[in-house]
Amino acid sequence: MPKIPRDVNGSDLCKFLSKYGYVITRQRSSHIRLSSNIMGKTHQITIPDHNPIKIGTLNFILNDISDYLKIPKSNVIDELKK
């Protein structure tokens, strides 16, 4: 399992997730809500617009995304590092 990057901020993560069909649906204060419909059902996730995102929070987000997209978390981490 590749190591999760420690220097990811909220806006960069939102840009990265747009490659997977996520679009920003709203922003309140320092939290950004994204939605995706590419797997046939709506998936929503909230991203804190922090710099950097705490490692535990980022780990949870990556787990949630890999579960929804049905791809290994390691693939998502590798793409995020690029």
PAPA-446386 format. One record per atom (N, C-alpha, C): x, y, z; residue in three letters. Coordinates in steps of 0.2 Angstrom, whole numbers, plus 5000, padded with zeros to 4 digits. Layout:
N
XYZALA/...
% end
This chain:
82
500449945000MET/500050005000MET/500450065000MET/500450114995PRO/500850174995PRO/500650215001PRO/501050255002LYS/500950305008LYS/500550365006LYS/500150385010ILE/499650445009ILE/500050505009ILE/500050545004PRO/500350615004PRO/500150655010PRO/500650695013ARG/500450735018ARG/500350805017ARG/500450825011ASP/500350895009ASP/499850915004ASP/499250875005VAL/498650885000VAL/498250945004VAL/498050995000ASN/497551045002ASN/496851024999ASN/496351065002GLY/495651045000GLY/495551064993GLY/495751124990SER/495651144983SER/495951094978SER/496551074980ASP/496951024976ASP/496550964975ASP/496350934981LEU/495950874981LEU/495350884977LEU/494950934977CYS/494350944973CYS/494550944966CYS/495050974964LYS/495250974957LYS/495450904955LYS/495750864959PHE/495950794958PHE/495350754957PHE/494850764961LEU/494250724961LEU/493750734955LEU/493850794952SER/493550804946SER/493650754940SER/494250724940LYS/494450674936LYS/494050614936LYS/493750604942TYR/493250544944TYR/492550564943TYR/492350624940GLY/491650644939GLY/491350684945GLY/491750704950TYR/491450744955TYR/491450814953TYR/490950844955VAL/490850914954VAL/490650954961VAL/490851014961ILE/490651054968ILE/489951074967ILE/489551054973THR/488851074973THR/488751124978THR/489151134982ARG/489051194987ARG/489751204991ARG/489751264994GLN/490351274999GLN/490051315004GLN/490151295010ARG/490051335016ARG/490651345021ARG/490851405022SER/491351415026SER/491951385023SER/492351335027SER/492951305024SER/492751235022SER/492151215021HIS/492051145018HIS/491651145012HIS/491951105007ILE/491651095000ILE/491351035000ILE/490651034997ARG/490250974996ARG/490350954988ARG/490550894987LEU/490650874980LEU/490150814979LEU/489850804973SER/489450754971SER/489650714965SER/489450654964SER/489650614958SER/489050564957SER/488850554950ASN/488350514948ASN/488650454943ASN/489250454943ILE/489550404937ILE/489450334939ILE/489250314945MET/489150244946MET/488450224947MET/487950264944GLY/487250254944GLY/486850274950GLY/487250294955LYS/486950324961LYS/487350384963LYS/486950434967THR/487350494969THR/487750474975THR/488350504975HIS/488850494980HIS/489050564982HIS/488950584988GLN/489250654991GLN/489750644996GLN/490250694995ILE/490750695000ILE/490950765002ILE/491150775008THR/491350845010THR/492050845011THR/492350895008ILE/493050905009ILE/493250965013ILE/493650965018PRO/493851025021PRO/494351065017PRO/494251125017ASP/494651175013ASP/495251195017ASP/495651145019HIS/496151165024HIS/496851155020HIS/497351175023ASN/498051165020ASN/498551155025ASN/498751095026PRO/498551035023PRO/497950995026PRO/497650955023ILE/497050915026ILE/497450865031ILE/497150855036LYS/497450805041LYS/497450735038LYS/497950695040ILE/498050635037ILE/497450585038ILE/497150585044GLY/496550545046GLY/495950555042GLY/495850625041THR/495350645037THR/495450625029THR/496050635027LEU/496150625020LEU/496150545019LEU/496350505024ASN/496250435023ASN/495550415023ASN/495150445027PHE/494350425027PHE/494050445020PHE/494250505017ILE/494050525011ILE/494250475005ILE/494850455005LEU/495150415000LEU/494750345001LEU/494650315007ASN/494350255008ASN/493650265005ASN/493250315006ASP/492550325004ASP/492550324996ASP/493050364993ILE/493050364986ILE/493150304983ILE/493650264985SER/493850204982SER/493250154983SER/492950154989ASP/492350104989ASP/491750124984ASP/491650184983TYR/491150214979TYR/491350194971TYR/491950204969LEU/492150194963LEU/492350124961LEU/492450084967LYS/492650014966LYS/493250004963LYS/493750044965ILE/494450034963ILE/494850034969ILE/495450004969PRO/495849994975PRO/496150064977PRO/496150074984LYS/496350134987LYS/497050154984LYS/497450104983SER/498150114981SER/498250154975SER/497750134970ASN/497750164964ASN/497550244964ASN/497050254969VAL/496850324970VAL/497450364973VAL/497850334978ILE/498450374981ILE/498950384975ILE/499050334971ASP/499550344966ASP/499350404961ASP/498750404959GLU/498550454955GLU/498550524958GLU/498450524965LEU/498450584969LEU/499150614969LEU/499650574970LYS/500350594970LYS/500650624964LYS/500350604958LYS/500550634952LYS/500450704951LYS/
% end
